[in-house]
Amino acid sequence: MQNKKVIVTIKDSVGALPRIIQIFARRGFAIEEVHAKTIGENKEVIIIFPADEYIQKIVLGQLNKLVDSIEVKDEV
């Protein structure tokens, strides 16, 4: 498995970042790094995690379903 990088833009609200982390924790997926920075009223979260194509597809689908999620970008 190689490391994948996902950039998620979320509303900067209480509990938004823990909900992103829970997506990984509930499924037993590992997270290598998490970086978050505030941009105006939103927060940009960069997540680096080891995954194959199947795991990546699951994670991206779940991140897109989050209520606080504005944009999800997959970086190669």
C-alpha positions as CSV (number, residue, x, y, z in Angstrom):
1,M,0.0,0.0,0.0
2,Q,1.2,3.5,-0.8
3,N,0.3,6.7,1.0
4,K,-2.6,8.7,-0.3
5,K,-3.2,12.4,0.3
6,V,-6.7,13.9,0.6
7,I,-7.5,17.6,1.1
8,V,-10.9,18.2,2.7
9,T,-12.4,21.7,3.1
10,I,-14.9,21.8,5.9
11,K,-17.0,24.3,7.8
12,D,-15.1,25.5,10.8
13,S,-17.6,24.2,13.4
14,V,-17.4,22.4,16.6
15,G,-16.8,18.7,16.1
16,A,-16.1,18.8,12.4
17,L,-12.5,17.6,12.6
18,P,-13.3,14.7,15.0
19,R,-16.0,13.4,12.6
20,I,-13.4,13.2,9.9
21,I,-11.1,11.2,12.1
22,Q,-14.0,8.9,13.1
23,I,-14.4,7.9,9.5
24,F,-11.0,6.3,9.7
25,A,-11.2,5.0,13.3
26,R,-14.5,3.2,12.8
27,R,-13.1,1.2,9.9
28,G,-9.7,0.5,11.5
29,F,-7.9,2.6,8.8
30,A,-4.5,4.1,9.8
31,I,-3.7,7.8,9.5
32,E,-0.1,8.8,8.9
33,E,-0.5,12.6,9.2
34,V,-3.2,15.2,9.8
35,H,-2.7,18.9,9.1
36,A,-5.4,21.5,9.6
37,K,-5.4,25.2,8.9
38,T,-8.1,27.8,9.1
39,I,-9.0,29.7,5.9
40,G,-11.6,32.4,6.6
41,E,-14.7,30.7,8.0
42,N,-13.6,27.3,6.7
43,K,-10.9,24.8,7.7
44,E,-8.6,22.9,5.3
45,V,-7.6,19.4,6.5
46,I,-4.9,17.5,4.8
47,I,-4.9,13.8,5.6
48,I,-2.1,11.3,4.6
49,F,-3.0,7.6,5.0
50,P,-1.8,4.3,3.6
51,A,-4.4,2.8,1.3
52,D,-5.1,0.8,-1.9
53,E,-7.7,1.9,-4.4
54,Y,-10.6,0.2,-2.6
55,I,-9.9,1.8,0.8
56,Q,-9.4,5.2,-0.9
57,K,-12.7,4.9,-2.7
58,I,-14.5,4.1,0.6
59,V,-12.8,7.0,2.4
60,L,-13.6,9.5,-0.3
61,G,-17.2,8.5,-0.5
62,Q,-17.6,8.8,3.3
63,L,-15.9,12.2,3.4
64,N,-18.2,13.5,0.6
65,K,-21.2,12.5,2.7
66,L,-20.2,14.6,5.7
67,V,-22.6,17.5,6.4
68,D,-19.7,19.8,7.2
69,S,-17.7,18.8,4.1
70,I,-17.5,21.5,1.4
71,E,-15.0,20.0,-1.0
72,V,-12.9,16.8,-1.1
73,K,-9.9,16.7,-3.3
74,D,-7.7,13.6,-3.9
75,E,-4.1,14.4,-4.6
76,V,-1.9,11.9,-6.4
